[in-house]
Amino acid sequence: NPQNLTQILEAVIAFGNAHLMQKAQNKLAVISCSHHATNFLYPQPRRQVELRQIDGQYEAFSLVEKTVKQQLGSILMNAPSLNAPSESLLAGSMAMALCYISRLQRNVAAGVKMHSRILVLTGSNECSSQYMTFMNVFFTVQKLGITIDTCALDKTLSLLQQGCDITTGQFLKVTQLDGLLQYLLWVFLPAPQMRHKLVLPPPPKVDYLASCFCHRELIDIGYVCSVCLSVFCKYSPICTTCHTIFKTPGPLPVKTKKKKKDKQ
């Protein structure tokens, strides 16, 4: 619905400007994700948007709003049409955000620690085919001390719930779009170090389901390769990931009971 998209976009821009308003040192990056590409909406280092001064509005806030709207409009106009349902490249966009954070970290002064975080705002379905990419991103983020927050607009996403739990982030499913900006400012704007002092929605119960490597579907019980830890829903004598050949288990040997000899 175009009206919903406009409402979501306005909430995201207001949330980003609120983040910039908290501290002068805060930085913001906005990345769009679709079925065919991921793109930086803000900042745009190569080409700056022509900005006209608006009375009563801070220049940095106007730059965020104009840049994000212009870039997103250009992406939507040039997006290829969909002939069949496809998955969003969400894991790739999170990896791009992680690379951007790492580049900024290298440019700061020695001994200065950045407190970075990633907020995922999505209305897409579960992307089980990107399971390995998601897990690589989650554990890399955990190692770097970055927090992943997720705001789900429509679906309950188990993989992103796992990522929020691994990185001590916040997962929230929004049921009413009219209150989206209020949810963003209330739940996700405070720093992770301050959230324990706030009354936030209780975290959902995380279901650590794994995605099988053969059909890319979430499973409860499966077979794990002892070499590369690939997960399969059915037994296979050869691992399709690392090509390890397993020995076919034979029948269990029957233990014979030893007869006790009577002592004379």
Salt bridges, closest charged atoms under 4 A:
GLU10 OE2 - LYS69 NZ 2.77
GLU65 OE2 - LYS69 NZ 3.13
ASP149 OD2 - ARG195 NH2 2.72
ASP154 OD2 - LYS155 NZ 3.79
